[in-house]
Amino acid sequence: MADGTPNPKFILNEPRYQGASILVTAKNFGCGSSREHAPWALAEYGFRVIIAPSFADIFANNCFKNGMLPIVLAESIVSEILQRTQENEGYKLTVDLENQTVVDEIGLSTTFRVSEFQRDCLLEGLDDIGLTLRHEDAISVYEAKRPGWVG
């Protein structure tokens, strides 16, 4: 709001959602978000996982590059999760990236797919710089053999 206080009508300001790290949303999430600022803002809010029936490609890629996991699930499953969230105070959803599963405490259990490369990067906390630094020794050898700049 204009005075800096949170809008009490905004759903994420409800006490039951405070501290949530999983965002469940509608299809084509992130459409129009071609910059990394969108995942940055969501991560700053505290989200580590976003579940939706589909994502805008650039947004999903930016999520992976910034350590956030976008999970694509069937629209019917996403709807079920949203319904369970509304109906069950204290509803908890658990995402297991290593086993690529999403489960809750009242019977929901489903799997998702993520590329092995993206999965490993997230599990190891690697961004593009971290991936490059894995080759630091080879880069140093190359740089030592390369002729200097002529100016």
Summary of the structure (lengths in Angstrom):
residues: 151
radius of gyration: 19.7
end to end distance: 56.2
largest distance: 69.6
contacts: 360
relative contact order: 0.11
helix: 41%
strand: 16%
